[in-house]
């Protein structure tokens, strides 16, 4: 398969995997109505998925550096198809949990290998695709699923059937794709859970870590509390409003990256941190004064900040990574990202039971703003020469 076709295929697979992972979000209300589970159970399901992704990244994140990208991708995509089938036949909360855990494991196993494959195929466009494709998939899956629930029959079934069909075709393409990495010994040892960060990468990684944490707490905010907040602002329980916050945030993030491709990584991190701070602040103002326009503007700016901070972080780290360590380093970046995405969202879900949606959203948003402020201060200190010199002075 030509490298250009392989690149397009890999990007489409990332989009579909992340779309499938966000597809359940607008459907939880329908499942809850069928099976009578509480918002706390939604948090449990979310936590199970996040833990499964993290576990897969820690165990399988570096495997494709040893056995090649294709074996990992083929196995992970096959497991993803099984998880989508389990969503279709799920008849209880327990079945939903099993489907979500398998989906998390297969997604976590695939994303590091996919990210490394994109860099193998195209070193110039690979970092951009690694930032834009996940955001595009997350936003697309959320809004498409919401539209299926709102306007089509069988809302808890049809979206997974359609996504499964697309993913099956992509699996065939991956099977036909030429392997992009060299195999090397150490596959079994790579399965031992650990966070591998080569010495050459550590300085760059530590510089962008605050931005990475702040950036990924934002989709956690809009994904966990955004649907309930938006429904309250518009006074409607329509499913489309459940998918809209994540779609707005992710779409603006992807567009922000595409419009700033020539900007240096350091400036992207700086601009992204500022966007995270301002956007989240406006979102909280919109919640406080019950203003839908202010909430949406905040989501757009916060999403743009997310995209810039994430892309800047990738571009600051990737050039320092040797080809033999690509998957493991990308897995490390994603571990930090998913911890930042999942842990605050789970804690917010637990807090909702006692404090309510609005108060929890205000508290969660304030924490996101604090993280963004720390990231912004760190980015400013790195971008101003006089401050860097002061820091180096004994």
Secondary structure, DSSP 8 states (H G I E B T S, - for coil): --HHHHHHHHHHHHHHHHHHHHHTGGGHHHHHHHH---HHHHHHHHHHHHHHHHHHHHHHTTTHHHH-HHHHHHHHHHHHHHHHHHHHH--SHHHHHHHHHHHHHHHHHHHHHHHHHHHHH-TTTHHHHHHHHHHHHHHHHHHHHHHHHHHSS-TTTHHHHHHHHHHHHHHHHHHHS---S---S-HHHHTS------HHHHHHHHHHHHHHHHHHHHHHHIIIIIHHHHHHHHT---THHHHHHHHHHHHHHHHHHHTTTTS-HHHHHHHHHHHHHHHHHHHHHHHHTT-HHHHHHHHHHHHHHHHHHHHHHHHHHHTT--GGGHHHHHHHHHHHHHHHHHHHHHHHHHHHHHH-HHHHHHHHHHHHHHHHHHHHHHHHHHH-HHHHHHHH--
